[in-house]
Amino acid sequence: MMVENEAEKVKPYSNDGSKKAQVAEMFDNISGRYDFLNHLLSLNIDKLWRKKAVRLLKPYQPKVLLDVATGTGDFAIELMHLNPKEIRGIDISAGMLEVGKVKMRKRKIDNVIKLELG
């Protein structure tokens, strides 16, 4: 008897496609509004946890960092306070990454922060 994963049953859309594909589609659909919604719905607590994470990493002086589920890259941007040589951000949403790439170019930090689909 095969046991179905309970987490796989919950999908953002209909039963079409894998959960991963549906989650990626969901974030693609909100990518242009994500930063605003994230700050609003978290009452800006998202900004505080990013700053705290950077404070916790500072003693280690990391030079190469990986930001998994980077979204639009806000954490990667905050990580710049550590003066790294390279930050790699990966995410499953191409839409979120495109928003992030624009942010990196505008801040002229796209030479340090590289965002990739993954």
N, C-alpha and C positions, 0 to 999 in steps of 0.2 A: 504494500500500500504506500503510495507516494503522499507525503505530507506537504501541503502547500504553505509557502512562506506568507504569514499574515501581512507583513509589510508590503508585499507585492500585490495584495488584493486592493489596497487603497491607491487609486489613481486619480490624478487631477481632472482627467477628461473621461471620455467613454472607454470602453474596453479595447479600442483599437491601438495597437502598438505596445511596445514595452513601457514599463514604468519610467525607465531612464529617458526614453524618447519623449514621453509625455511631460516629464518634469522640465526637460530642456525646452520644449515648446512653450510651456507655461512661462518660464523665465524669459524666453525670446519675446513673448507677447507683452510683457510688462517692462522690458529693459529700459525703455525711454523714461519711465516714471519710477523706476525702482529706487534710486537714491532718495528722492523726495519721500516716497512711501516708507522706506526703511527708517529715515530720520524721524518722520512724523509718528509712525506707529510705535517706535521704540522710545519715544520722547527723548531722542538724542542719546540714549544709553549706548547705542552702537558706537558712537564716537568715544565714549568713556572707556569701553572695553578695549578698543583698538589702542588707545593711549596706554592703558595699563599693560597690555601685552607687550608693547614696545619697551616699557619700563622694565618688565621682567626679563626681556631678552638682552637689554643693554649690557649687563655684566659679561656676557659671552662674546660680545663684539663680533657677531656673525658677518661674514663678507658675502656669502651666497645664501639666498633664502628662497624657499618654495612656498607660495601661497596657494593652497588647494581650495577649490570652490571660491575663487577670487571675485567672481561676479563682475562688478564694474571697476574693481581694483582699489577700493578705498583703503583696505588694509595694506596693500602693497605700497600705496602712497605714504601711509603713516610709517611704514618700515623704512622709508628714506631717511628718517631721523637717526637711523643707526649707521648711516654712511656706508652702505654695502656697495660691493662692486657689481653685483647682479641680483636681481629679483626676478624669479620666474613665476607667473601667475597662470594657473590652469582652471578651466571651467568647462562644463558641458553645454553651456548656452552661448552660441555664436553671437546672438543679439547683445547679451551682457558684455561680452568681450569687445564688440565694436564700440559700445558706449565707453568702455574703459580705455580703449586705444585712443579715442578722441581726447579724453582727459589727460592721458600721458603726453600726447603731442602738444596740447595747449600748455602744459606745465614744463615742456621741454625735458622730460625725464624718460622718454621712450628709448633712450640709449642705455638706461639701467634696467628699466622694467619692461620685460617682454611678456606679452599675454598670448596664450595658446589654447586651442581647443583640446580638451583632454578629459 
